[in-house]
């Protein structure tokens, strides 16, 4: 039962001392979650109250099904932007239709996560490499920030997910800036940043919200053209099935899959980061997919949109001393109380205050340090990051993810098609064999023996390169060469094409009058050798555990051959 209901694992060992810590952590996170949820719903193009709906059923579901005891779930900026990007391509004028499609999109994302988790296919997220994620999130953060300028400046700008379009339209309207919106928004940014520097544990976001509401209520700033959140629906969301049709499924499923993978990657990354800090490892990757999928699917039945782990709220959760997932339950209780009793207060909340919260929150997603590191040490991966960044910024968010993944796969294919190929020599005074180019003066290089190492699996994409490099090395040795040893320690797999190429190459080397040995092949490699034509060309006695054994065998055979030749010569001379 603990496998299917992970909460049983921590509930069985729960201590009374944990209650206070979980309560404080849960309420602290809830205080931040309420204004953040409303702000992130605005990014998604939804009414602010939908951010609070997303902080209910999805968070509660994760309490029972999630395996991380530190992450804080709910709406986040990245997923909100993906929702806006997915729906922004359609001509939707009716807000109720927009909400309906957002709910369907999240249902698709949740179903995708659930299915991937059930079939234990969490490895799919590995196709989203770190350079792709860094380039994408940095660009998305800039798009989110610049999209909030209209609220910060108090101007009217059409929605867009393209940086240059938003920037151009904002500059055209900048003369219409409302100084009250701008002043209040900038003050909010300064307060949040100030507390981040002075005391990170202080709920500065809540303070900014309270000050914004008080400023509007007592000073009547709404009369000066300040944009306000307006009336927020009171009460809890009701149950309703998403209106999914074949047409909207066909339109939304690609973005639903992208949303599912990005949300999962965020949760896994944040959860692992929290575990590194706490030293407590409880996360199960596939169960996390099940938990996320169930959270989003059930949330869509109660008007929730995309829910995943939040880095800022997870950090607050851990710093506040959360011990178990029960902290999430206390956050939900606070959101419920807000929806039941405090929503009338939020009608005085200025949009510029929410914009200030969003802009500070997403600024941390811009990762210049990682880009600098790649530029200095990994130029090819920096190119992937840069292209992903530019495509996301100027062409589209979905395009950025797709192009980034394709570039990563192409880079991987290119690298594996031309892997490292090294000639080895005996390290003086030892049994080790090292790359002659790295240890040139420290290794013994023999003219009668070629020892090579191929640092990759051998498959259809690099088998031709392998054969070409091997024959080139053999030719460079000249007429003194007597045998070739393939060090296979780094080879983990040989496909059918690779096996065919290797067996024919061994035959070709034998036709040259040279012997061929394989050393260091691991179990799976030996299985492949014995179940393909390779063993027919190689023979079992020419497989060795270590390179030294192969060299010693060659030397013994050479000595016996030389001895036999001398004996034959002596017999001939005697006769």
Secondary structure by P-SEA (a helix, b strand, c coil): cccccaaaaaaaaccccaaaaaaaaaaaaaaaaaaaaaaaaaaacccaaaaaaaacaaaaaaacccccccccccccaaaaaaaaaaacccccccaaaaaaaaaaaaaaaaaaaaaaaaaccccccccccaaaaaaaaaaaaaaaaaaaccccccccccccccaaaaaaaaaaacccccaaaaaaaaaaaaaaaaaaacccccaaaaaaaaaaaaaaaaccccccccccccccccbbbbbbcccccaaaaaacaaaaaaaaaaaaaaaaaaaaaaaaaaccccccaaaaaaaaaaaaaaaaaaccccccccaaaaaaaaaacccccaaaaaaaaaaaaaaaccccccccccaaaaaaaaaaaacccccaaaaaaaaaccaaaaaaaaaaaaaaacccaaaaaaaaaaaaaaaaaaaaaccccbbbbbccccccccccccccccbbbbccbbbbbbccccccccaaaaaaaaaaaaaaacccccbbbbbccccccccaaaaaaaaaaaaaaaaacbbbbbccccaaaaaaaaacccccccccccccccaaaaaaaaaaaaaaaaaaaaaaaaaaaac
